[in-house]
Amino acid sequence: MSIDLSVPAASLRQLEQTPIDSVLRVIDEGLIHLPSYRELYYRWERQHWQAQDIDFTPDILQWRHMTEDEQLDFIRVTASFFQGEASVTDALAPYVMAMPDEEMRFYATTQLVDESRHTIFFDRFFREVLQVNEGKIEEMLLFAQQFMNTSARMILIDMLMDMAQRLRADLQNRELLVEGVTLYHIVLEGTMALAGQRQLLEQCRRKNLFPAFRGGFTAVARDESRHVIFGVRLLRDFTQEDNAYAHVVQRAIDMYAPIALDALAPLDAAIPLMLSQRQDPWAAQRYGQESLRKKLKVIGLDIEVPALALPDVPVF
């Protein structure tokens, strides 16, 4: 496997032209040789970027030349990412407090900074490029929520907030932490987010659309590669210490993964057009399923991933 060594140190401008699969290959390399929690912290220091540095001027010009239908489609696609970043930002504080080890806790604090930055990035993009100005971020998120499908709303808002509340009420409960990390790092980030990011960034790259957004969103994916590796490392450490935690992971996968994979399903109306363009409408779901399988294998668990109920349609 050839790893693009420039990806870890790439600037926002360089990331505009970086294929998302190059970032995902770095994740695969990290799973082969899992870094320590301290090394993950050092990666965060080396890969720091600022949402305020992004110049959205070229994206604004492209937006003005899109049809209303094209604009609405792009808002619909990006809405779940905006709400998702805000949701994980709000949910993370109990995770930080529940970490049983200082090295884990120090790294987890960097993730809280990352998620806040990602939310600000999307807030800027929605306001400055997509021309959505609903007032405070809370109002912006209410706007975004109306474009989310039922499964995305359920897992990103209802289930994640419930998990955070339960963990906050019992910070010493290791089983709750294992369930929470499985939901947050493995299912939401390692399965749902990376699959959705891959699909959207590839579409933008093929169409040479929104270069500033591509740079920022690829930086988001690079940040989340660290988050995913952290979750895999923590769950591997916990399950090697006590195999009883494997059953907790299993229950969490059974509960959350089917909903996350369903959230990646294409809109029914989009399927005929995608097939006519020789695109696989279910590529994100397939990628998410395989990504989940990889993470569980590295953790050391022989867990069956949820099956995909896909129609029997020829895909080119």
Beta strands, then each sheet from edge to edge (+ up, - down):
end
